Structures are given as structure tokens and as C-alpha cells.
Amino acid sequence: MKLNHYLVVLLMISTLWMANAHAGSYECHAPVAAHENPNVTRGDFSAAVKFDEMKLTPTTVGFGATANRADEITIVDGKLLLVRGGKAGLNARNQPSPNEGAVVLVSGTPAVWREAGKVDGVSSFDSLNFALDNAVDDMKCDGSAVVPFKIVGHAKSVHWSVVNGPNKEVMNANNDVDVVIVGVYAKTDKEHLHMVKGYNLHAHVYLPTDGVAGHIQEVELEDGGMLYLPAAK
């Protein structure tokens, strides 16, 4: 009995140590930058930041809109995607024009991404938010956490949109596609960081087969996608 009791206590200590080590391996406040033209409410959609002023690294993810909301911005692994909807379909490009910039841009640049486990049970945007709530709780972060994230997986369906001018969004839907979901999670300063109203995240989807990306409206993922979170230095 004494031996069994000793083994149980040892197991509890070991489990606690591993949990603390796991929690300490992630960064609750990875570098995140937010730019927005303060005069947007007055109808000024000119650039708040120029693309040539930004330093993108292979770990950078982000989202936003170009000046005059002409294109939806998605940043995946440091690569800029500018996507515009039109009568002929979606137009995607990676190279901005000289002096081109963003009216809104939120980007996160972890020092290193680390696998944080498989993502299961995501059948809606609500459950995507719930999955990120749980992941950040597991990181032992407090309410001030600002956490860029990335999910690499396969979507049963995804509904997403791109801006097409100041007052119009082009809606898109895809089924049975590989996806990379990128975004930022935060419970505080949500307006400045452009969290979706009523949620703790803002997420974009990149479809690598088609080379397009945009703002997620709804999503259903196959179980087994991999979540990546910022690793602590």
C-alpha cells in the first residue's frame, strides 16, 4: 500500500511538473502590431501604414484591408496576399504596388511557432472560438493575453469574404479543401485589434490550392488539424 501510495504521489508530481512545463513553453504576449487610420469613421480610408514600412518574417500572420478597402489582406507565414472580388471572380496578388498600404492591418510575429495539439470538434465559427478559448486557457495566460495562431488542416466547408470597396463584401464558399487558418486571439483591447464582435478572435482562411484568402464567416473542419501557437523564447 505504501509503495502504491508513493507511486501515485510521484505520478501526481510528475504530471504537475509536465503541465507547468507545457504552460511555460508558450508565449501569452507575442509581438502583435495594429494599424488603423483614425479617420475611418469620417470616411477617410487612406493608408495608415505602407507595406514597404513593414517587416514581415516567415512567422508573421495577419489580416486587414488595403487603402480604400480595395483588397482584403491576409498574411500567411510572412507572405502577403491581396485579394479582390470582381465580376470575373477573385483576383489575388502577392506584390503590392509602390507606396501601397493598408487602412487597417493587424499582424502577429511569434519568435517561433510550436505545435499545440490537434484541433477536433470545430463545426462552426462559435466552436473555433471555443477551441481557441481552451487553447489559451491551457497556456495559463491571464486575461491580457494577445496570441497569434495558425491552424493547418482540412475544411469540410468554409464560408469567407473579401472586401470590394468601402461598402461591399464578396461572399465565397468552398467545400472539401485544404486550409490554413491564421489570426489573432485577444480578450482585451478587442476593438483596436479588430476582434470579431462577440468573439475573442479574428481569423482569415488561406486556400493553398487556389491561392486565395479572406475573412472567415463560418467554418467546419475535419478533426485532426494542427494548431500552432507562439513558443516562449
Helices and strands as residue ranges (DSSP letters): H 2-23, E 32-36, G 40-42, E 49-50, G 51-53, E 61-66, G 67-69, E 72-76, E 79-86, E 89-93, E 101-108, E 113-119, H 125-138, E 146-163, E 169-186, E 201-207, E 212-221, E 225-230
